[in-house]
């Protein structure tokens, strides 16, 4: 199983700036990911929380084979999520819908990246699909 974690404010996709995040809603994203799961016959779980501790608790459950994480704003400062990810020996991919490198200066730093196998940024929802394809090969 592949766990997909989405952090704060990602549940508000479709209401956030379209020029940054596109016009797809969070439900659209979940539908896209579930379609991929059905086609590829790989179980996924999609988890979203605006609460750092709940994200950490879900990571600690350790009942999955691969992880995709879009930590949202926690990307830039959550050493607690970083430390939880570091414990995992499974493949992990960091995903961002927007290109964090062309946005505000503070968004260019990720404390998560160094404990992940790779990062996909700026490709919209397609970034999740690319991460799923990578994990499909690895697990």
N, C-alpha and C positions, 0 to 999 in steps of 0.2 A: 504494500500500500504506500501511496505517496501522500504526504501531508502538505497542504498548501495553507500557509498562514498569511493573513492580511492584517496589518496593523491599523492604527488610528485613522479615522476619517475615510478609509477606503469604502466603507459601507455607504458613503455619500457620493460615490461616483454617479455621474449623471447630473449632479447638482454643483459639482466643483467646476472650476474654469475649463471650458471645453478646449480652449487653445492649449492647455497644458495636459489635460487628462483624456481628451476625446469626449464624444457624446454618449458613450456606452454607460449603462447603469451597472451597479454591482450585481443585480440579478442577471444582466446580460453576460457579465464575466462568468458568473457561476454556471450559467447555461452552456457557455462555450466550453468550459472546463469539464463539465459533466458529459457533454457530447464526445469530447476527446476520450474520456474514460470509457464510455460505452464502445466506441469504435475500436479502441486499442485493448479492450478487455483487461484494463489495469484499474484496480480500485484506488480511488482518491478520497480524501476527506478535506473539505474546505472549512477553514476556521477563521473567524474574524473577531477581533476585540480591540476596543479603544483603551484597554487597561493592560499596562505593562506586565503586571503580576499574572494575569490570566494567560498571556502569551507564554510566559516562562513556565507556568504550570503545564500548559499543553505540550511544550517541548519536552518537559521532564517525563511525560508519559511513555516515551520511548517505544511506541508500538507501531512503527512504520519503517519502511525501507529506504526512503528518500524524502527530502524536504525542499520545498520552495518557500521562500519567505520574502514578503514585501513588508518590511517593518515600518513603512511610512516614516513619520518624523522621528521615530525611535532609532532610525538608521544612524543618525548623526550624534547621538549621545547615550544610547542605552548600553552601558557596559554590562548590565545585568543580563540583557538578552544575548549579548555577545558571549558572555561566560557560559550561558546555558547552551548555546550553539557549539561552543568549543568542546563540550563534553561528548558530543555526538561523533561517532566514527562512520556514519552513513554519508552518502553524497548530499551536499547542500548547495542550492543555487539562490542567490539574492536577485530579486527582480524589482524593477521600478518601471512604472508605466511611462513616466516622463523622463526626459534626459536631465538627470540631476546636475550634469556638468555645464549646462547652459542656463541654469537658474541662479537663484541667490547664492552668494558666496558660501554661506553656512551649509547649504545642501550638497556641496561638492565633496564633503568629508563623510566617509562611512566608517564607523567603528565595527561594522559587521563583516565587511568584505574579507578581511584577513583570515576569518575562520570558515569561509565558504569556499567551495571548489570553483565557483565562477560567479559572474555578475552580468546580468542583461539589463540594460537601461535605455529608455527612450523609444522602444518599439511598440508601445501601447500594449493591448491585450495579447498581441502576438508573442511578446516576451515570455509570457506564461507557457504558451504552446511550445516554444523553443526549449524552455527549461524542462518541460515534460518529456520531450523527445530525448534530450540528453539523459535524463534519469531513467527513461525506458531502456536505453542501451546499457546503463550502469547496474541496474538491479536485476 
